[in-house]
């Protein structure tokens, strides 16, 4: 009786250990597009890496922001099988939309089965979009044409 309890406890321990080993994310990374300094209307963030084996599932990615800090959470579930030692790459992105000019810091949290696996921090700059020289030239040409039209009427 005592030996069977020890065997069962040992098997449960091995199963839990195999499951914990399988619940790992390798080489997590953040990619912010377009690259800094940004001058476009929309900012897109991609979180990527490799799962320890096949069978993982990305169940959600969400972003929250306060002032110039953005926090992104990537939630995944792991398979209930032992670690097969097969690295499976993943990539998931989120559109942050239009951001005001300034320096932003991003914290990316990678969760597996609601447990925090990794946290990465990055920064990027959003610059004000300058008015192109062609717009200034067009505006001054238009004002000149209006001035000639008035002179011609008089």
C-alpha positions as CSV (number, residue, x, y, z in Angstrom):
1,X,0.0,0.0,0.0
2,X,2.7,2.4,1.0
3,X,4.8,1.6,-2.2
4,X,1.8,2.1,-4.5
5,X,1.1,5.6,-2.9
6,X,4.8,6.5,-3.4
7,X,4.6,5.3,-7.1
8,X,1.5,7.3,-7.7
9,X,3.0,10.4,-6.1
10,X,6.1,9.9,-8.2
11,X,4.1,9.6,-11.4
12,X,2.1,12.7,-10.5
13,X,5.4,14.5,-9.8
14,X,6.8,13.4,-13.2
15,X,3.6,14.5,-15.0
16,X,3.7,17.9,-13.3
17,X,7.4,18.3,-14.0
18,X,6.9,17.4,-17.7
19,X,4.0,19.8,-17.9
20,X,6.0,22.6,-16.3
21,X,8.9,22.0,-18.6
22,X,6.6,22.1,-21.6
23,X,5.1,25.4,-20.4
24,X,8.0,27.6,-21.6
25,X,8.5,30.3,-24.1
26,X,11.9,30.6,-25.7
27,X,13.4,33.7,-27.3
28,X,10.5,36.1,-26.7
29,X,10.8,39.4,-28.6
30,X,9.0,42.7,-29.3
31,X,8.9,44.2,-32.8
32,X,7.5,47.8,-33.2
33,X,6.7,48.9,-36.7
34,X,7.5,51.2,-38.3
35,X,10.9,51.6,-36.6
36,X,11.6,54.5,-34.3
37,X,11.3,57.5,-34.6
38,X,7.8,57.0,-35.8
39,X,6.0,59.6,-37.9
40,X,3.0,57.6,-39.1
41,X,-0.6,57.4,-38.1
42,X,-0.5,53.9,-36.6
43,X,1.8,51.9,-34.5
44,X,1.8,48.1,-34.6
45,X,3.5,45.8,-32.0
46,X,4.3,42.1,-32.7
47,X,5.2,39.7,-29.9
48,X,6.9,36.6,-31.0
49,X,9.0,33.7,-29.8
50,X,9.1,29.9,-29.7
51,X,7.0,27.5,-27.7
52,X,8.7,24.4,-26.1
53,X,6.5,22.0,-28.1
54,X,3.5,21.9,-30.4
55,X,0.0,22.2,-29.1
56,X,0.2,25.7,-27.5
57,X,-2.6,28.2,-28.2
58,X,-2.5,32.0,-28.1
59,X,-5.8,32.9,-26.4
60,X,-5.4,36.6,-26.4
61,X,-3.4,39.7,-26.6
62,X,-4.4,43.1,-25.2
63,X,-2.9,46.5,-24.5
64,X,-3.5,49.1,-21.9
65,X,-1.9,52.5,-21.8
66,X,-1.5,55.3,-19.2
67,X,0.2,58.4,-20.3
68,X,3.4,57.3,-22.2
69,X,3.5,53.7,-20.8
70,X,1.9,50.8,-22.8
71,X,1.5,47.4,-21.2
72,X,0.8,44.4,-23.5
73,X,-0.2,41.0,-22.2
74,X,0.0,37.9,-24.4
75,X,-2.0,35.0,-22.9
76,X,-1.3,31.4,-24.0
77,X,-2.3,27.9,-22.9
78,X,0.0,24.9,-22.9
79,X,-0.8,21.4,-24.0
80,X,-1.2,18.7,-21.3
81,X,1.4,16.5,-22.8
82,X,5.1,16.0,-21.9
83,X,7.6,18.3,-23.5
84,X,8.4,16.8,-26.9
85,X,11.4,19.1,-27.4
86,X,10.0,20.5,-30.6
87,X,10.3,24.3,-30.8
88,X,7.3,25.8,-32.5
89,X,7.5,29.5,-33.4
90,X,4.6,31.9,-32.8
91,X,3.8,35.5,-33.6
92,X,0.9,37.7,-32.5
93,X,0.4,41.4,-33.0
94,X,-1.7,44.3,-31.9
95,X,-2.4,47.7,-33.4
96,X,-1.9,50.5,-30.9
97,X,-3.5,53.1,-33.2
98,X,-2.5,56.7,-33.5
99,X,-0.2,58.0,-30.7
100,X,0.7,61.6,-29.8
101,X,4.3,62.7,-30.2
102,X,6.6,61.7,-27.4
103,X,8.7,58.9,-25.9
104,X,6.8,55.7,-25.0
105,X,7.9,52.7,-23.0
106,X,6.4,49.3,-23.7
107,X,6.2,46.4,-21.2
108,X,5.3,43.1,-22.8
109,X,4.2,40.2,-20.5
110,X,4.2,36.7,-21.8
111,X,1.7,34.4,-19.8
112,X,1.4,30.7,-20.1
113,X,-1.6,29.1,-18.3
114,X,-2.0,32.4,-16.4
115,X,1.5,32.3,-15.0
116,X,4.0,35.0,-16.0
117,X,6.8,33.5,-18.0
118,X,8.7,36.5,-19.4
119,X,8.6,40.3,-19.2
120,X,10.3,42.5,-21.9
121,X,10.7,46.3,-21.9
122,X,11.3,48.5,-24.9
123,X,11.0,52.2,-25.8
124,X,10.2,54.1,-29.0
125,X,9.7,57.7,-30.0
126,X,6.8,59.1,-32.0
127,X,7.7,62.4,-33.7
128,X,5.3,65.1,-35.0
129,X,4.7,64.7,-38.7
130,X,6.3,67.6,-40.5
131,X,4.4,69.3,-43.3
132,X,6.2,68.4,-46.5
133,X,7.9,71.2,-48.5
134,X,5.6,70.5,-51.4
135,X,2.6,71.6,-49.4
136,X,4.3,74.9,-48.5
137,X,5.2,75.4,-52.1
138,X,1.7,74.6,-53.3
139,X,0.2,77.0,-50.7
140,X,2.5,79.9,-51.7
141,X,1.7,79.3,-55.4
142,X,-2.0,79.3,-54.7
143,X,-1.7,82.6,-52.8
144,X,0.3,84.1,-55.8
145,X,-2.4,83.0,-58.3
146,X,-5.1,84.6,-56.2
147,X,-3.1,87.8,-56.0
148,X,-2.7,87.9,-59.9
149,X,-6.4,87.2,-60.3
150,X,-7.3,90.2,-58.2
151,X,-4.8,92.5,-60.0
152,X,-6.2,91.4,-63.3
153,X,-9.8,92.3,-62.2
154,X,-8.7,95.8,-61.1
